[in-house]
Each structure stands twice: as C-alpha cells, then as structure tokens.
Amino acid sequence: MTASFILPEGDQRRLCAILLNPPLRRATETISHRNLLAALPLTGCTDLRLANLIDLQSKDQVHLANIVFTESDLERSRLQMAAAIDEADEVLFAWGTAKVAGTVGKRLIEQAAWVRERVNSCGFSQVWMVAGTPRHPSRWRQFVGPEKQRVVGNSFEERLAKVLAAHESGSLL
C-alpha cells in the first residue's frame, strides 16, 4: 500500500514502514495510517509504503497468536517486504513492542531478524523508530500524549518529532 504526500519541491522520497500485520479494514482508514502520514515530513519523505512482517489480517494479537500460517505465507510476506525496502529511501520499524505468544511469536521474531538483515544488505545505515523501539503507530499518540509527560510540545506532531529518530541499523542485530 502506498500513499503520497506531495511537496512542491518535487523531491519525492519514499518511507517504507514495516508493520506487524494488516488491519481488518482499509489501512488508510486507521489511526496508524494517519500517524504515519505525520511522520513523513519528519523523515524527509513524501510517499509512504507499508509492508508487514506477516501479511495475514487479525483483529488483535490474541487472534494473531492463533493464526495458522504456512511457509508460503512467510515467503509471500518477505517478497512484499523486500520490494518495499528496495524501493525505499528511508525505512521505519513499526511492528510493535508487545510479544506475540507461541509459535507465531517465534516466527515473527524470525521475520523481524530477516527484515534487519535485508535492510543492512540494501545499504541502509539507519532506520527510523519511535523512542528507540519498533513501536506500532497505533500507539504513538498514547506514547507522546501530554498526560504521560514523556515529551513536551503543543501538538502530536511536535511531540512525535522529539521521539521519532534514526538509529544505526547495524546496531540493531
């Protein structure tokens, strides 16, 4: 999935956001998508492309932990992630910080390791994350909300700018 945020300068740069898995509804209708759009100018990008560690929809992590997926599902997800990373100017890790239980959780850890290796092999020296973790964009507003007092700012965008940062990709393995 892609979304464009056109800037007059004409310098189009693509952000690849690696998420956990697709939502049950259209991605463009989610708070995650709106939050990712807010991240575009902070990363110097104008276009957004989404990819997922596993390309199977679920309503939540409990449901995801019980999904049965095959090697072909994993391979399909890797092909989609590879295409998104290959076309990217910047990469954002945003699959979440919560652990998924059981066998599915172990496979997701393997997928995340594969993504890190792919990003490094494609020559990305840095990747973007919120507060140094692959925090899911559905949690960004909560994380930087004024009630938490983690960061100060008059708007979500101002507070996000203080926690969304590039990190050396080689140090993430």
matplotlib code that plots the C-alpha trace (Angstrom):
import matplotlib.pyplot as plt

x = [0.0, 1.3, 0.2, 1.5, 2.2, 3.2, 5.6, 6.2, 10.0, 9.5, 12.0, 9.9, 11.3, 9.6, 9.3, 8.8, 7.1, 7.3, 4.3, 3.1, 0.2, -2.6, -5.7, -9.2, -10.3, -8.5, -5.2, -6.0, -8.9, -6.8, -5.2, -1.9, -2.0, -2.8, 0.1, 2.4, 1.4, 2.5, 5.9, 6.6, 7.9, 9.9, 11.7, 12.2, 9.8, 6.8, 5.5, 4.5, 4.7, 3.5, 4.7, 4.0, 6.1, 3.2, 0.6, -2.4, -5.1, -6.1, -8.3, -5.7, -2.6, -4.5, -6.1, -2.8, -1.2, -3.7, -3.5, -2.1, 0.2, 2.5, 5.9, 4.4, 2.7, 6.0, 7.7, 5.0, 5.4, 9.2, 8.8, 6.4, 8.8, 11.8, 10.0, 9.0, 12.5, 14.2, 12.0, 12.5, 14.7, 14.1, 12.8, 10.7, 10.5, 7.0, 5.7, 5.1, 6.8, 4.4, 5.4, 3.1, 2.7, 3.7, 4.9, 3.6, 5.6, 8.8, 8.1, 7.6, 10.9, 12.5, 10.7, 12.0, 15.5, 15.1, 14.0, 17.0, 19.3, 17.6, 17.8, 21.5, 22.2, 20.4, 22.8, 20.6, 22.9, 20.0, 16.3, 13.6, 11.9, 9.9, 11.8, 14.4, 11.8, 9.7, 6.6, 3.5, 2.0, -1.4, 0.3, 2.2, -0.4, -0.7, 3.1, 3.6, 0.4, 0.6, -0.8, 2.3, 4.6, 7.3, 7.8, 6.7, 5.0, 1.8, 0.8, 1.1, 3.4, 5.7, 5.9, 6.4, 9.3, 11.1, 10.9, 11.0, 14.7, 17.0, 19.1, 22.2, 20.8, 24.0, 23.5, 20.0, 21.0]
y = [0.0, 3.5, 7.0, 10.2, 13.5, 15.8, 18.6, 21.5, 21.0, 17.9, 15.8, 12.7, 10.3, 7.1, 5.9, 2.2, 1.4, -2.2, -3.1, -6.3, -7.3, -5.7, -4.4, -5.8, -2.6, -0.5, 0.8, 4.3, 4.3, 3.6, 5.9, 4.1, 5.4, 9.0, 8.8, 7.5, 10.4, 12.8, 11.0, 11.6, 15.2, 14.2, 11.6, 13.8, 11.7, 12.4, 8.9, 6.1, 2.4, -0.2, -3.8, -6.3, -9.0, -11.3, -10.5, -12.0, -9.9, -10.3, -8.3, -8.3, -10.0, -12.8, -13.7, -13.3, -15.7, -18.4, -17.9, -20.8, -19.7, -21.6, -21.2, -19.8, -17.1, -16.2, -16.2, -14.0, -11.5, -11.5, -10.8, -7.9, -6.5, -6.9, -5.0, -2.2, -1.9, -2.0, 1.0, 3.0, 6.0, 5.6, 2.6, 2.8, -0.2, -0.1, -3.6, -3.1, -3.8, -6.4, -10.0, -12.4, -15.7, -19.2, -20.5, -17.4, -15.2, -17.1, -16.9, -13.1, -12.7, -14.6, -12.3, -9.2, -10.6, -11.2, -7.5, -6.3, -8.3, -7.2, -3.5, -3.9, -5.7, -3.0, -0.4, 1.4, 2.7, 4.0, 3.1, 5.2, 4.2, 5.9, 6.1, 3.6, 0.7, -0.5, 1.0, 0.5, 3.7, 2.9, 3.6, 6.7, 9.3, 7.5, 7.3, 11.0, 12.2, 15.2, 13.1, 10.8, 13.8, 12.0, 14.9, 18.5, 20.0, 21.8, 19.2, 15.5, 16.4, 18.4, 15.7, 13.0, 14.9, 14.6, 10.8, 9.7, 9.3, 7.5, 4.7, 2.9, -0.2, -2.2, -1.9, -3.5, -7.1]
z = [0.0, -0.8, 0.0, -1.4, 0.4, -2.4, -1.6, -4.1, -4.2, -6.4, -4.4, -3.9, -1.2, -0.1, 3.5, 3.9, 7.2, 8.3, 10.5, 12.2, 10.0, 8.0, 9.8, 9.1, 7.4, 4.8, 6.1, 5.1, 7.5, 10.6, 13.2, 12.3, 8.8, 10.0, 12.4, 9.7, 7.5, 10.3, 10.3, 6.6, 6.9, 10.0, 8.0, 4.9, 2.9, 0.7, -0.1, 2.3, 1.5, 4.0, 4.4, 7.2, 9.0, 8.2, 5.6, 7.3, 8.9, 12.5, 14.9, 17.7, 19.0, 20.7, 17.4, 15.6, 18.0, 17.0, 13.2, 11.3, 8.6, 6.2, 4.8, 1.6, 3.7, 5.2, 1.9, 0.4, 3.2, 2.7, -1.0, -0.3, 2.4, 0.1, -2.7, -0.3, 1.2, -2.3, -3.4, -0.1, 0.6, 4.4, 6.5, 9.6, 12.0, 13.5, 14.1, 17.9, 21.1, 22.6, 22.2, 20.4, 22.1, 21.0, 17.7, 15.8, 18.1, 17.4, 13.6, 13.9, 15.7, 12.8, 10.3, 12.2, 12.1, 8.3, 7.9, 9.8, 7.6, 4.4, 5.5, 6.2, 2.9, 1.0, 2.4, 4.9, 7.6, 9.6, 10.3, 12.0, 15.2, 18.0, 21.2, 20.0, 19.6, 16.8, 18.5, 16.4, 15.0, 16.6, 20.0, 19.1, 20.3, 23.6, 24.0, 23.3, 24.9, 27.3, 30.1, 30.0, 30.2, 28.3, 25.9, 25.7, 22.8, 21.7, 19.2, 18.4, 15.5, 17.8, 20.4, 17.7, 16.3, 19.7, 19.8, 16.1, 15.3, 13.1, 14.6, 13.3, 11.6, 12.2, 16.0, 15.8, 15.0]

ax = plt.figure().add_subplot(projection="3d")
ax.plot(x, y, z, "-o")
ax.set_aspect("equal")
plt.show()
